[in-house]
Amino acid sequence: MRKKFSNKKILVGICASIAAYKTCELIRSLVSEGASVYVLVTKNALHFVTSLTLKTLSGHPVIENIFDEEEFDNIMHVQVAHWADLIVISPATANIIGKVAHGIADDIVSTTLLATRSPVIFAPAMNDQMYMNTIFQENLKKLKAHGYHFVEPESGYLACGYEGIGRLASQDAILKKIESCLKKVHSR
Ligand SMILES: Cc1cc2nc3c(=O)[nH]c(=O)nc-3n(C[C@H](O)[C@H](O)[C@H](O)COP(=O)(O)O)c2cc1C
């Protein structure tokens, strides 16, 4: 039987949020549905998940550094940006959203995002006050206007102890968004 993501090349970017562990399950689901998955991490994300876990789940070395050249033989961020049918950033921190909104490319995740023409999905996760911050909201609006896709966070109990909006969307919602974006023609 044909799997949902057969022959699809998906880059998963992970940022430094407490919700990073949930993306391990997402990677597992993508791989078991036939996707070829490479994982990009910010340096800070490795406080929350290990490279070994991500490498084992994706079946490929984890891309952590702009200047590593492990699997892709040329300029890596350009190659992976080109390779991907779709990029999903989960969890997306306020920081990565701010960086992309301002064209900053100072690590492997932000640099790859600037170098791609493939659809990009952000699944933000953060404290409710960070989420409601007007600067963050402006960045969100700007990225949406530029054609970036979002899976909106949920409201509920947050890891910081507060209740509010900012919980990473469910795995199901993220998978559905990936599926629908892959069906569309490139949007940027
Ligand atoms: C325990 C802990 C949890 C955090 N969770 C989040 C989060 O869910 N969302 C967020 O935007 N920032 C969160 N932060 C702050 C980010 O880790 C921080 O802004 C960092 O610089 C982001 O780096 P990155 O975007 O390069 O991964 C958290 C920090 C700590 C110490």
The ligand as an SDF file (V2000), in Angstrom:
LIG
                    3D

 31 33  0  0  0  0  0  0  0  0999 V2000
   13.1720   25.6480   29.8500 C   0  0  0  0  0  0  0  0  0  0  0  0
   13.0390   26.5970   28.6940 C   0  0  0  0  0  0  0  0  0  0  0  0
   11.9640   26.4960   27.8440 C   0  0  0  0  0  0  0  0  0  0  0  0
   11.8080   27.3800   26.7760 C   0  0  0  0  0  0  0  0  0  0  0  0
   10.7280   27.2340   25.9640 N   0  0  0  0  0  0  0  0  0  0  0  0
   10.5660   28.1030   24.9540 C   0  0  0  0  0  0  0  0  0  0  0  0
    9.4360   27.9800   24.1060 C   0  0  0  0  0  0  0  0  0  0  0  0
    8.5920   27.0840   24.2420 O   0  0  0  0  0  0  0  0  0  0  0  0
    9.3050   28.8670   23.0950 N   0  0  0  0  0  0  0  0  0  0  0  0
   10.2040   29.8880   22.8750 C   0  0  0  0  0  0  0  0  0  0  0  0
   10.0080   30.6760   21.9550 O   0  0  0  0  0  0  0  0  0  0  0  0
   11.2910   30.0160   23.6710 N   0  0  0  0  0  0  0  0  0  0  0  0
   11.4890   29.1520   24.6870 C   0  0  0  0  0  0  0  0  0  0  0  0
   12.5840   29.2840   25.4890 N   0  0  0  0  0  0  0  0  0  0  0  0
   13.5580   30.3510   25.1960 C   0  0  0  0  0  0  0  0  0  0  0  0
   14.4560   29.9440   24.0170 C   0  0  0  0  0  0  0  0  0  0  0  0
   15.1110   28.7210   24.3190 O   0  0  0  0  0  0  0  0  0  0  0  0
   15.4850   31.0490   23.7220 C   0  0  0  0  0  0  0  0  0  0  0  0
   14.7970   32.1970   23.2240 O   0  0  0  0  0  0  0  0  0  0  0  0
   16.5340   30.6000   22.7350 C   0  0  0  0  0  0  0  0  0  0  0  0
   17.4430   31.6550   22.5100 O   0  0  0  0  0  0  0  0  0  0  0  0
   15.9230   30.1440   21.4020 C   0  0  0  0  0  0  0  0  0  0  0  0
   16.9290   29.6110   20.5920 O   0  0  0  0  0  0  0  0  0  0  0  0
   16.6350   29.0440   19.1310 P   0  0  0  0  0  0  0  0  0  0  0  0
   15.4770   29.7790   18.5620 O   0  0  0  0  0  0  0  0  0  0  0  0
   17.9150   29.3380   18.3980 O   0  0  0  0  0  0  0  0  0  0  0  0
   16.4320   27.5820   19.2500 O   0  0  0  0  0  0  0  0  0  0  0  0
   12.7890   28.3980   26.5550 C   0  0  0  0  0  0  0  0  0  0  0  0
   13.8760   28.4830   27.3950 C   0  0  0  0  0  0  0  0  0  0  0  0
   14.0090   27.6070   28.4530 C   0  0  0  0  0  0  0  0  0  0  0  0
   15.2140   27.7390   29.3490 C   0  0  0  0  0  0  0  0  0  0  0  0
  1  2  1  0
  2  3  1  0
  2 30  2  0
  3  4  2  0
  4  5  1  0
  4 28  1  0
  5  6  2  0
  6  7  1  0
  6 13  1  0
  7  8  2  0
  7  9  1  0
  9 10  1  0
 10 11  2  0
 10 12  1  0
 12 13  2  0
 13 14  1  0
 14 15  1  0
 14 28  1  0
 15 16  1  0
 16 17  1  0
 16 18  1  0
 18 19  1  0
 18 20  1  0
 20 21  1  0
 20 22  1  0
 22 23  1  0
 23 24  1  0
 24 25  2  0
 24 26  1  0
 24 27  1  0
 28 29  2  0
 29 30  1  0
 30 31  1  0
M  END
$$$$
